[in-house]
């Protein structure tokens, strides 16, 4: 992941994607499978919060 801080490194990648060279893009693509466990499953967003209230 790029050195943009641990909070939103993905947003940094997305914002820079069009300016990246092929090597940087390939590096990110190669890491994606290993990042899968880091994805937090959504719990329904606003609709779920309203149901719980």
ROGU-809123 format. One record per residue: chain; x, y, z of N, C-alpha, C, O in turn; residue in one letter; residue number from 0. Coordinates in Angstrom, 3 decimals. Example, Ala and Ser with C-alpha at 12.3 -4.5 7.8 and 13.67 -1.06 7.14 Angstrom:
! ROGU-809123
chaine A&n.X 13.190&n.Y -5.690&n.Z 7.800&ca.X 12.300&ca.Y -4.500&ca.Z 7.800&c.X 13.200&c.Y -3.300&c.Z 7.800&o.X 14.236&o.Y -3.319&o.Z 8.465&residu A&num 0
chaine A&n.X 12.850&n.Y -2.250&n.Z 7.080&ca.X 13.670&ca.Y -1.060&ca.Z 7.140&c.X 12.900&c.Y 0.030&c.Z 7.870&o.X 13.409&o.Y 1.138&o.Z 8.039&residu S&num 1
//
This chain:
! ROGU-809123
chaine A&n.X 0.833&n.Y -1.179&n.Z 0.000&ca.X 0.000&ca.Y 0.000&ca.Z 0.000&c.X 0.872&c.Y 1.235&c.Z 0.000&o.X 1.980&o.Y 1.211&o.Z 0.536&residu X&num 0
chaine A&n.X 0.399&n.Y 2.292&n.Z -0.582&ca.X 1.203&ca.Y 3.505&ca.Z -0.616&c.X 1.330&c.Y 4.137&c.Z 0.757&o.X 0.501&o.Y 3.915&o.Z 1.639&residu X&num 1
chaine A&n.X 2.363&n.Y 4.915&n.Z 0.921&ca.X 2.596&ca.Y 5.574&ca.Z 2.203&c.X 1.763&c.Y 6.838&c.Z 2.270&o.X 2.291&o.Y 7.932&o.Z 2.066&residu X&num 2
chaine A&n.X 0.493&n.Y 6.718&n.Z 2.548&ca.X -0.383&ca.Y 7.869&ca.Z 2.664&c.X -1.081&c.Y 7.867&c.Z 3.999&o.X -2.060&o.Y 8.587&o.Z 4.191&residu X&num 3
chaine A&n.X -0.587&n.Y 7.060&n.Z 4.932&ca.X -1.230&ca.Y 6.906&ca.Z 6.219&c.X -2.083&c.Y 5.655&c.Z 6.215&o.X -2.491&o.Y 5.172&o.Z 5.159&residu X&num 4
chaine A&n.X -2.348&n.Y 5.140&n.Z 7.388&ca.X -3.095&ca.Y 3.893&ca.Z 7.498&c.X -4.603&c.Y 4.101&c.Z 7.433&o.X -5.354&o.Y 3.134&o.Z 7.303&residu X&num 5
chaine A&n.X -5.051&n.Y 5.339&n.Z 7.519&ca.X -6.485&ca.Y 5.576&ca.Z 7.596&c.X -7.181&c.Y 5.343&c.Z 6.254&o.X -8.154&o.Y 4.592&o.Z 6.187&residu X&num 6
chaine A&n.X -6.700&n.Y 5.972&n.Z 5.198&ca.X -7.351&ca.Y 5.831&ca.Z 3.900&c.X -6.356&c.Y 5.576&c.Z 2.778&o.X -6.321&o.Y 6.337&o.Z 1.811&residu X&num 7
chaine A&n.X -5.552&n.Y 4.536&n.Z 2.878&ca.X -4.609&ca.Y 4.290&ca.Z 1.786&c.X -5.315&c.Y 3.939&c.Z 0.485&o.X -4.796&o.Y 4.214&o.Z -0.597&residu X&num 8
chaine A&n.X -6.487&n.Y 3.336&n.Z 0.580&ca.X -7.223&ca.Y 2.958&ca.Z -0.614&c.X -7.685&c.Y 4.203&c.Z -1.370&o.X -7.625&o.Y 4.236&o.Z -2.599&residu X&num 9
chaine A&n.X -8.138&n.Y 5.212&n.Z -0.660&ca.X -8.579&ca.Y 6.448&ca.Z -1.302&c.X -7.413&c.Y 7.105&c.Z -2.039&o.X -7.597&o.Y 7.675&o.Z -3.114&residu X&num 10
chaine A&n.X -6.231&n.Y 7.025&n.Z -1.469&ca.X -5.047&ca.Y 7.566&ca.Z -2.130&c.X -4.801&c.Y 6.821&c.Z -3.438&o.X -4.509&o.Y 7.435&o.Z -4.464&residu X&num 11
chaine A&n.X -4.921&n.Y 5.504&n.Z -3.397&ca.X -4.727&ca.Y 4.707&ca.Z -4.616&c.X -5.766&c.Y 5.065&c.Z -5.679&o.X -5.439&o.Y 5.207&o.Z -6.857&residu X&num 12
chaine A&n.X -6.998&n.Y 5.206&n.Z -5.257&ca.X -8.063&ca.Y 5.520&ca.Z -6.209&c.X -7.826&c.Y 6.886&c.Z -6.840&o.X -7.969&o.Y 7.046&o.Z -8.053&residu X&num 13
chaine A&n.X -7.469&n.Y 7.861&n.Z -6.029&ca.X -7.286&ca.Y 9.210&ca.Z -6.562&c.X -6.070&c.Y 9.313&c.Z -7.478&o.X -6.044&o.Y 10.150&o.Z -8.380&residu X&num 14
chaine A&n.X -5.069&n.Y 8.475&n.Z -7.254&ca.X -3.858&ca.Y 8.541&ca.Z -8.073&c.X -3.864&c.Y 7.566&c.Z -9.250&o.X -2.959&o.Y 7.613&o.Z -10.083&residu X&num 15
chaine A&n.X -4.857&n.Y 6.689&n.Z -9.337&ca.X -4.868&ca.Y 5.590&ca.Z -10.308&c.X -4.562&c.Y 6.059&c.Z -11.729&o.X -3.734&o.Y 5.448&o.Z -12.405&residu X&num 16
chaine A&n.X -5.197&n.Y 7.111&n.Z -12.191&ca.X -5.003&ca.Y 7.536&ca.Z -13.574&c.X -3.610&c.Y 8.105&c.Z -13.830&o.X -3.168&o.Y 8.166&o.Z -14.977&residu X&num 17
chaine A&n.X -2.923&n.Y 8.519&n.Z -12.781&ca.X -1.576&ca.Y 9.073&ca.Z -12.932&c.X -0.484&c.Y 8.023&c.Z -12.719&o.X 0.691&o.Y 8.299&o.Z -12.959&residu X&num 18
chaine A&n.X -0.859&n.Y 6.830&n.Z -12.275&ca.X 0.125&ca.Y 5.778&ca.Z -12.007&c.X 0.653&c.Y 5.183&c.Z -13.297&o.X -0.025&o.Y 5.168&o.Z -14.324&residu X&num 19
chaine A&n.X 1.892&n.Y 4.689&n.Z -13.217&ca.X 2.419&ca.Y 3.964&ca.Z -14.376&c.X 1.979&c.Y 2.508&c.Z -14.277&o.X 1.417&o.Y 2.087&o.Z -13.266&residu X&num 20
chaine A&n.X 2.236&n.Y 1.758&n.Z -15.317&ca.X 1.775&ca.Y 0.362&ca.Z -15.367&c.X 2.345&c.Y -0.477&c.Z -14.228&o.X 1.669&o.Y -1.371&o.Z -13.722&residu X&num 21
chaine A&n.X 3.569&n.Y -0.201&n.Z -13.825&ca.X 4.189&ca.Y -0.958&ca.Z -12.741&c.X 3.491&c.Y -0.756&c.Z -11.411&o.X 3.277&o.Y -1.712&o.Z -10.666&residu X&num 22
chaine A&n.X 3.132&n.Y 0.494&n.Z -11.108&ca.X 2.417&ca.Y 0.778&ca.Z -9.859&c.X 1.049&c.Y 0.102&c.Z -9.855&o.X 0.639&o.Y -0.486&o.Z -8.853&residu X&num 23
chaine A&n.X 0.354&n.Y 0.190&n.Z -10.975&ca.X -0.967&ca.Y -0.451&ca.Z -11.071&c.X -0.852&c.Y -1.962&c.Z -10.914&o.X -1.658&o.Y -2.579&o.Z -10.217&residu X&num 24
chaine A&n.X 0.136&n.Y -2.555&n.Z -11.554&ca.X 0.327&ca.Y -4.008&ca.Z -11.462&c.X 0.627&c.Y -4.421&c.Z -10.027&o.X 0.162&o.Y -5.465&o.Z -9.569&residu X&num 25
chaine A&n.X 1.400&n.Y -3.610&n.Z -9.321&ca.X 1.731&ca.Y -3.895&ca.Z -7.930&c.X 0.475&c.Y -3.906&c.Z -7.061&o.X 0.292&o.Y -4.801&o.Z -6.235&residu X&num 26
chaine A&n.X -0.372&n.Y -2.923&n.Z -7.247&ca.X -1.622&ca.Y -2.852&ca.Z -6.483&c.X -2.521&c.Y -4.029&c.Z -6.830&o.X -3.094&o.Y -4.656&o.Z -5.939&residu X&num 27
chaine A&n.X -2.648&n.Y -4.330&n.Z -8.102&ca.X -3.492&ca.Y -5.448&ca.Z -8.519&c.X -3.005&c.Y -6.760&c.Z -7.920&o.X -3.813&o.Y -7.616&o.Z -7.561&residu X&num 28
chaine A&n.X -1.683&n.Y -6.925&n.Z -7.808&ca.X -1.114&ca.Y -8.153&ca.Z -7.244&c.X -1.411&c.Y -8.274&c.Z -5.749&o.X -1.472&o.Y -9.384&o.Z -5.220&residu X&num 29
chaine A&n.X -1.593&n.Y -7.156&n.Z -5.072&ca.X -1.856&ca.Y -7.162&ca.Z -3.624&c.X -3.326&c.Y -7.386&c.Z -3.276&o.X -3.639&o.Y -7.720&o.Z -2.133&residu X&num 30
chaine A&n.X -4.217&n.Y -7.213&n.Z -4.220&ca.X -5.647&ca.Y -7.213&ca.Z -3.909&c.X -6.130&c.Y -8.486&c.Z -3.227&o.X -6.877&o.Y -8.407&o.Z -2.252&residu X&num 31
chaine A&n.X -5.733&n.Y -9.632&n.Z -3.702&ca.X -6.188&ca.Y -10.893&ca.Z -3.096&c.X -5.797&c.Y -10.966&c.Z -1.618&o.X -6.578&o.Y -11.435&o.Z -0.790&residu X&num 32
chaine A&n.X -4.600&n.Y -10.507&n.Z -1.292&ca.X -4.146&ca.Y -10.523&ca.Z 0.097&c.X -4.867&c.Y -9.521&c.Z 0.983&o.X -4.850&o.Y -9.659&o.Z 2.206&residu X&num 33
chaine A&n.X -5.490&n.Y -8.531&n.Z 0.400&ca.X -6.227&ca.Y -7.517&ca.Z 1.162&c.X -7.645&c.Y -7.948&c.Z 1.491&o.X -8.297&o.Y -7.328&o.Z 2.331&residu X&num 34
chaine A&n.X -8.128&n.Y -8.984&n.Z 0.855&ca.X -9.513&ca.Y -9.407&ca.Z 1.044&c.X -9.915&c.Y -9.543&c.Z 2.514&o.X -11.000&o.Y -9.098&o.Z 2.886&residu X&num 35
chaine A&n.X -9.077&n.Y -10.143&n.Z 3.359&ca.X -9.470&ca.Y -10.279&ca.Z 4.769&c.X -9.617&c.Y -8.935&c.Z 5.490&o.X -10.229&o.Y -8.881&o.Z 6.557&residu X&num 36
chaine A&n.X -9.080&n.Y -7.871&n.Z 4.942&ca.X -9.165&ca.Y -6.562&ca.Z 5.579&c.X -10.492&c.Y -5.856&c.Z 5.322&o.X -10.811&o.Y -4.861&o.Z 5.973&residu X&num 37
chaine A&n.X -11.259&n.Y -6.373&n.Z 4.372&ca.X -12.526&ca.Y -5.744&ca.Z 4.028&c.X -13.535&c.Y -6.016&c.Z 5.139&o.X -13.750&o.Y -7.162&o.Z 5.535&residu X&num 38
chaine A&n.X -14.142&n.Y -4.955&n.Z 5.630&ca.X -15.141&ca.Y -5.078&ca.Z 6.690&c.X -16.507&c.Y -5.224&c.Z 6.035&o.X -16.903&o.Y -4.419&o.Z 5.191&residu X&num 39
chaine A&n.X -17.200&n.Y -6.252&n.Z 6.437&ca.X -18.532&ca.Y -6.492&ca.Z 5.856&c.X -19.493&c.Y -5.420&c.Z 6.346&o.X -19.573&o.Y -5.123&o.Z 7.538&residu X&num 40
chaine A&n.X -20.216&n.Y -4.853&n.Z 5.398&ca.X -21.209&ca.Y -3.835&ca.Z 5.745&c.X -22.366&c.Y -4.488&c.Z 6.484&o.X -22.702&o.Y -5.646&o.Z 6.240&residu X&num 41
chaine A&n.X -22.960&n.Y -3.742&n.Z 7.376&ca.X -24.052&ca.Y -4.279&ca.Z 8.182&c.X -25.397&c.Y -3.690&c.Z 7.804&o.X -26.341&o.Y -3.788&o.Z 8.588&residu X&num 42
chaine A&n.X -25.520&n.Y -3.087&n.Z 6.645&ca.X -26.815&ca.Y -2.598&ca.Z 6.207&c.X -26.940&c.Y -1.091&c.Z 6.154&o.X -27.949&o.Y -0.574&o.Z 5.674&residu X&num 43
chaine A&n.X -25.935&n.Y -0.374&n.Z 6.637&ca.X -25.946&ca.Y 1.079&ca.Z 6.535&c.X -27.102&c.Y 1.727&c.Z 7.261&o.X -27.543&o.Y 1.256&o.Z 8.309&residu X&num 44
chaine A&n.X -27.583&n.Y 2.809&n.Z 6.692&ca.X -28.639&ca.Y 3.617&ca.Z 7.315&c.X -29.922&c.Y 2.821&c.Z 7.504&o.X -30.564&o.Y 2.921&o.Z 8.550&residu X&num 45
chaine A&n.X -30.299&n.Y 2.037&n.Z 6.510&ca.X -31.541&ca.Y 1.264&ca.Z 6.607&c.X -31.506&c.Y 0.322&c.Z 7.812&o.X -32.507&o.Y 0.198&o.Z 8.517&residu X&num 46
chaine A&n.X -30.394&n.Y -0.331&n.Z 8.059&ca.X -30.272&ca.Y -1.239&ca.Z 9.188&c.X -30.306&c.Y -0.474&c.Z 10.511&o.X -30.898&o.Y -0.940&o.Z 11.484&residu X&num 47
chaine A&n.X -29.676&n.Y 0.692&n.Z 10.548&ca.X -29.716&ca.Y 1.510&ca.Z 11.777&c.X -31.139&c.Y 1.931&c.Z 12.098&o.X -31.539&o.Y 1.920&o.Z 13.262&residu X&num 48
chaine A&n.X -31.900&n.Y 2.297&n.Z 11.096&ca.X -33.286&ca.Y 2.715&ca.Z 11.324&c.X -34.141&c.Y 1.566&c.Z 11.826&o.X -35.033&o.Y 1.767&o.Z 12.650&residu X&num 49
chaine A&n.X -33.875&n.Y 0.364&n.Z 11.335&ca.X -34.625&ca.Y -0.816&ca.Z 11.796&c.X -34.323&c.Y -1.121&c.Z 13.262&o.X -35.206&o.Y -1.533&o.Z 14.014&residu X&num 50
chaine A&n.X -33.052&n.Y -0.912&n.Z 13.666&ca.X -32.648&ca.Y -1.208&ca.Z 15.045&c.X -33.165&c.Y -0.168&c.Z 16.011&o.X -33.300&o.Y -0.466&o.Z 17.198&residu X&num 51
chaine A&n.X -33.458&n.Y 1.029&n.Z 15.564&ca.X -33.868&ca.Y 2.129&ca.Z 16.465&c.X -35.286&c.Y 1.978&c.Z 16.963&o.X -35.766&o.Y 2.820&o.Z 17.723&residu X&num 52
//
